[in-house]
Amino acid sequence: MPIHLISSLVVPEVVLQRLERIFVEFLLGESGRKNKRKWVAWDSLVVPTSEGGLGLRSLDDVKKAFFMKKAWNVLTKNSIRAKYFREKYFIGNFPLSNPSFASKFWNHILYVMDLVEQHSSWCVGRGEVDFWSSKWVGSSTIKEVEDIDTNQTILIRDVCIGGRWHWDLLHVPISESLI
């Protein structure tokens, strides 16, 4: 199966498992129905060469990586596809957690969205980043660090004007040492 199909379709797990089985049979020496002795486990081959493996990747990891890339594109790009998904499955800047009308493709993106967000942070730039809910101060949001419950939607550029913080614009006070 060409790798681009895995990147653009939702390939069933059973198909990926069968393909990996074919890889195992080829690499570890099975022929037909006759099993040969396996001197190394498949799981030890699908690790980087720096860790003693062959540098192969499991198809499940490849599929996850492709969907993480799609999730990142939905979060950061302005392509037609990204705009479509944001219009259909987002409320403001946040994806719907489990929409009943979601496609399988979106559900796979949503499945890896938390993983993408765990390993990313926002660069403030022009301040077009949500003050409360974006991870612009490290690996956590201001809401998480300060344990604040607010529904205020405000961008950083609305609080930091001309290089000065205007704390009075926030509905909830936060510690200035945080920023």
N, C-alpha and C positions, 0 to 999 in steps of 0.2 A: 504494500500500500504506500503510495507516495506520501511523504511527510506533510505536504501542503494540505492533504485531505484531513489530517488530524488537526491542523491549525484552523480549518474553516468549517468543519462539521462536528457534530456531537457524535463521536464514535462510541458505540456501546461497549461497556466493560468486557463483555464476553468476547468481542472481536479482538480487543487489545490483549486479553489473556491468551487467546488462541495464537495470535501473532507472536507473542513472547514465547509460547510453547514451541513454535516453529524455530525461533532463534536458538532456544536451548537445545533442541534436537540437532540443529546444524553445528553449533559451537561445541557441544559436549559429547557428540559422537553417537547419537542414536541413529539407527538405520531401520526404516520400516517399523516393525513391531518389536524388533530385537533391541533391548536395552543394553547399553554398555556401562561399565563402571564410571561413575562421575567422581573425578578427583577433586573437584572444587564446586562449591555451591553457587548457583546463579546469582544470588544476592551479593556475593562477594565480588562478582565480576562487574556489577553495575554501580561501582563506586569510582571516584576519580583515581587516576594513576598515582597521584601523590599519596593516596591512602592504600595503595596496594592492589587496586582493581585494574580492569582493562580500560576504564574510561567510557564504558558503554552507559547508556541511559535507559532506564525502564520507560516503556511507552506511557505509563501512567504519569511519570514525572514530566515527560515531554508534553503530554496533553495539558497538565497543570500549568506548565510554563507558558504555553501558548495562550491559555485562558487568562493567566496573570497579565500577559502583554495586552490582551484585549481589554481587561479591566482597567489597566493603566491608561490605555488610549481613551476609554470612556471618561475617565476622571480628568484627563489633561488635554486632550486634543479637541479640535473643532471640526472634525471631519463630518460628513453627512451621517455616517453610521453612529458616531459618538453622539451627535446631536439627537438622532432618532432615539437611542437608548435613554439619554437623559430626559427627553420629553416624555417618553412612555413610562419609565420606571423610576424616576426621581421625584422627590418633593423638595423643592429648593435645591440645596447642595447635597442632599442625602438620598441614597438609594432606598427604595421600599424594601423591607426586610423579607417578605415572602408574598408577593402578589399572586393571587389565584389565577390571573390571566397571563402569567409569565410563560415565555417559551422555554424549551429545554436549553437553548443556547444561552438565554439570559440567566437561567438558574445555575448553569455552570460558571458563568462570570461571577454571579453573586456568591457562589461557593468559595471562590478564591479571593473575593474582594477584601475580606478581613485580613488575609495573609498579605496582600499588597499594601494595605494601610498600616499593618504592623511594621513593615520594613521600609516605610517611606515617611518623609516629613515635607512640609511646605516651605518654600523659599518665599519670603514676604514680598520681595520685588516692589511693585507699585501699590501694595497693600490690598490687593483684591483677594484676600484670604479671610475666611470667617474668623473673627476674634475668639469666639468661645469654643467652636467645635473643630477647628483645624489644628493639626499638630505642628505648630510653627515655633514652639518653645522647646522642642526636644522630641522625645518619644511619646509624649502625652499631650492631651488638650488642656486648656486652662480650666475647663469644667472638671476634668478628672483630677488635676493637681490641687485645685482649690476646693473640690467637692461642692460645686455650685450647681443649683438647679435653676436654670433660666431658659426661657424661650426667645430671648432677645436675639434678633438677627442684626449683626453689625459687623462691618468689615474693619480691618486694621486701619485702613486709610481714613476711616471716619473717626477713629479714636486718636490716631497719631497725625496731627496736622502740622505741617511745617517743621517736622522733627521734634515736636513737643507732644507729650501725652496729655490728653484731656480726659482725666478719670471721671469727671462729672457727667460725661455722656453715657457711662455705663449704668445700668439699672441696679447692678449688684457690685459692691466694692470688692476689690482684690488687693492682695499685698503688693506694694510697689517693688519690693525686693525680687519678686518673681520675674519682672520684665527687665 
